[in-house]
């Protein structure tokens, strides 16, 4: 019995030792996990006190759209996808034959307007000459009227003298009748000349009115000439638009234009990415803005270069949240309200564009992670 009891006791001791070792190992691991979790939580807490981070950020750059100013058929495309172009380089050519005809048509209309001006000036000069001629005719008639009045005065005196003499029978009846006829003829002559003077005056007024009308035609013709000159300039300007050039230097995006294709004025054909100056737009939650200020240091990590840190500076804040600029901005008064945390775009500019070669390799739309040092 004593031997069996000793064997059972030794077996229990042997079985208890691994259990104690397992419990000790579990406790050690648990303690390490607790310590690691506490360290991670404290470090994250301390980090959050001095940093604001977001992965809702992308690289941005200036993009210049290529938009034709006139409609027409594409004659030639001189660029390819991802090609580097300089400002002023020819991108594509349009068929300019219709535009050339419009220039010729405008020039012909200008020539017609100039000829109309010459005709109006000639008519005005002729009207002025007629006015001078009628004035001279009026002067001549005035002189004739004065002469006729003098003749009438003499004839009247002779008639009155002969009228006295006929009473005494000092003259014959024939002489008296001749004096009477001379007086009546002189009176008729004065009346005829005065009527002619009235007719000449009326003609003078008519010629003067015609001259004023032709003078106004000169002004109208001059205005038409200016309008035609503008049309010629516009037609030549449209003709120059048949050559579509690059407005800025940069890389050409995907070219969706083929020769023979008809394009409309104002139609966006493709774009030129001006990647010499890139920046980051990060969308921070509105709850992160309490301690963020312009000029704070920013560390940017791009997904394309995970082992590289880009130094940048917080440049500016958007004047409104992104939802305000949406195609259909939310209207909280139109239904049941559900509070949603809004995001505000923040512009971040790189500090080392000239020294960091990787900055120039960034492309618009690349995802980045932003870390703002708020203290």
KEMAR-177768 format. One record per residue (C-alpha): residue in three letters; x, y negated, z negated. Coordinates in steps of 0.05 Angstrom, whole numbers, plus 5000, padded with zeros to 4 digits. Each point is the difference from the previous one (the first is absolute). Example, Ala and Ser with C-alpha at 12.3 -4.5 7.8 and 13.67 -1.06 7.14 Angstrom:
Ala524650904844
Ser502749315013
% end
This chain:
Unk500050005000
Unk505549514983
Unk503450145066
Unk493649885041
Unk498849364962
Unk507049755015
Unk499350175075
Unk493349635004
Unk502949394966
Unk506049985046
Unk495450065061
Unk495849414976
Unk506349574992
Unk502350195070
Unk493249805030
Unk499649344963
Unk506649725025
Unk497849895074
Unk493649684978
Unk503749504958
Unk504849855058
Unk494249895048
Unk496549534952
Unk506549614990
Unk501149935076
Unk492849775011
Unk500749474945
Unk506449745030
Unk496949945070
Unk493949674971
Unk504249504962
Unk504149855063
Unk493749905041
Unk497149544947
Unk506449614997
Unk500449965076
Unk492849795006
Unk500949474947
Unk506349755034
Unk496549995068
Unk493949644971
Unk504149494963
Unk504549875060
Unk493949915044
Unk496849544950
Unk506349584993
Unk500750005075
Unk492949775010
Unk501349424953
Unk505349735047
Unk497850265068
Unk493950035045
Unk500050545054
Unk495750205058
Unk500650475059
Unk494449645038
Unk505049595041
Unk502349985072
Unk505249655042
Unk497449425042
Unk502949585056
Unk497849475050
Unk496550315060
Unk499049585062
Unk494350255045
Unk500949975075
Unk493749685027
Unk499149775073
Unk497049315012
Unk496950165067
Unk496350615027
Unk502950405057
Unk502850665024
Unk506850234973
Unk505249965054
Unk506150244962
Unk501750224929
Unk507249844981
Unk500450284929
Unk499650684968
Unk498150274931
Unk504749794943
Unk504249555046
Unk503649404971
Unk498149355034
Unk502249284992
Unk495649394996
Unk498149795071
Unk501350685032
Unk495050215053
Unk495550564974
Unk495250095059
Unk497849675065
Unk492849895024
Unk497749975072
Unk500349255013
Unk496749965069
Unk493349784973
Unk503449484957
Unk504049735060
Unk493549925039
Unk497049614942
Unk506049545000
Unk499249885075
Unk492649874991
Unk501349504944
Unk505349645043
Unk495149965058
Unk494749704955
Unk505149494976
Unk501749815071
Unk492649915016
Unk499149564938
Unk505949575021
Unk497149915071
Unk493349804969
Unk503749484959
Unk503249735064
Unk493349965035
Unk496949644940
Unk505749504999
Unk499349885075
Unk492549894992
Unk501349524942
Unk505049605042
Unk495049965057
Unk494649774952
Unk504649464973
Unk501449785071
Unk492649965015
Unk498949594937
Unk505349505024
Unk496849995069
Unk493149864971
Unk502849454956
Unk503149685062
Unk493350075036
Unk496549654942
Unk505049435003
Unk498849935075
Unk492549994992
Unk500749484944
Unk503849565048
Unk494950115054
Unk494449834951
Unk503549354982
Unk500749835073
Unk492850175013
Unk497749574941
Unk504049425028
Unk496850115068
Unk493250044966
Unk501349354963
Unk501849655065
Unk494150305036
Unk495449784943
Unk502749295003
Unk499049985076
Unk492950274991
Unk498349474948
Unk502949455044
Unk496450255062
Unk493650064959
Unk500349244985
Unk501749835072
Unk494450415028
Unk495049584961
Unk502549375037
Unk500350385066
Unk507449845003
Unk501650715021
Unk496550505043
Unk496050584974
Unk505150475030
Unk505649704960
Unk495950084936
Unk498450725015
Unk507350145013
Unk501849714932
Unk494550414967
Unk502650635034
Unk507149854980
Unk497849924927
Unk496150655001
Unk505850375033
Unk504849754946
Unk495250234945
Unk499350695031
Unk507650055007
Unk500949864926
Unk494750524982
Unk503350535045
Unk506949874971
Unk497350044929
Unk496750675016
Unk506550255030
Unk503649784937
Unk495150404957
Unk501150615044
Unk507549934994
Unk499549924925
Unk495950644996
Unk505150355044
Unk505549744954
Unk496550294939
Unk499050665036
Unk507450035020
Unk502049824929
Unk495650564972
Unk503050485050
Unk507049784980
Unk498450134926
Unk497350695019
Unk506350175039
Unk504349744942
Unk496350474953
Unk501250555051
Unk507449864993
Unk499650114925
Unk496150645011
Unk504950245052
Unk505849844952
Unk496650404945
Unk498950585047
Unk507349985020
Unk502150064927
Unk495250584991
Unk502950355062
Unk507149884974
Unk498050344935
Unk497150585039
Unk506550065040
Unk504149994935
Unk495450524969
Unk500550455062
Unk507649964999
Unk500050144926
Unk495750625009
Unk504750215056
Unk505849964951
Unk496150464953
Unk500550555052
Unk506950134968
Unk498950254929
Unk506149874957
Unk502150174929
Unk498449464950
Unk504950284949
Unk505950474998
Unk498850704973
Unk498250725015
Unk494350165048
Unk494750464972
Unk496450535042
Unk498549705068
Unk492950195020
Unk500249645068
Unk500850315068
Unk501249695068
Unk493449865037
Unk496149944935
Unk495249414994
Unk500949604936
Unk495749454972
Unk502449334973
Unk500950054925
Unk500550765001
Unk505250284952
Unk504750445041
Unk505450204951
Unk504349674945
Unk507149794986
Unk502450164930
Unk504649464975
Unk503950444952
Unk505749514984
Unk496149764939
Unk496250544961
Unk496749964932
Unk495650434955
Unk492749914983
Unk498350364935
Unk492850074975
Unk500249954924
Unk494050124955
Unk497049394970
Unk501750284931
Unk507449965017
Unk500349255014
Unk500449734929
Unk507649944998
Unk501749985074
Unk502949355026
Unk503149745064
Unk507650085002
Unk500450644958
Unk504950555021
Unk497250595038
Unk503050685016
Unk497250335063
Unk500750735017
Unk498150225070
Unk497650705014
Unk504550005062
Unk506249874956
Unk498450324932
Unk507149934973
Unk500749265015
Unk497549414959
Unk498249355034
Unk500649364960
Unk494449515011
Unk496349414969
Unk492649894987
Unk498449455049
Unk492549834996
Unk493150244981
Unk494150065047
Unk494549484990
Unk494750554995
Unk499450744990
Unk500450475059
Unk492550154998
Unk498449275013
Unk503450055068
Unk496650655019
Unk495450035061
Unk494150114952
Unk501949694933
Unk496250284940
Unk494149614973
Unk498750204928
Unk493249655000
Unk497150445054
Unk499150634957
Unk502150374938
Unk506749754975
Unk505750484989
Unk506449684975
Unk506050185043
Unk507149784985
Unk502149545056
Unk506949945031
Unk503549365018
Unk505349995056
Unk506949754979
Unk505449795049
Unk507050254983
Unk506149765039
Unk506650365005
Unk506149654972
Unk505450325044
Unk497349995071
Unk506849815028
Unk504350484960
Unk495750624991
Unk499850355067
Unk494450464978
Unk495249414995
Unk500449925075
Unk498150735009
Unk493549914962
Unk493849995044
Unk493249694988
Unk495250494968
Unk505350404962
Unk498050204929
Unk504149734943
Unk499750004924
Unk500649334964
Unk502849884930
Unk499249294975
Unk504449794941
Unk495249564960
Unk505149844945
% end
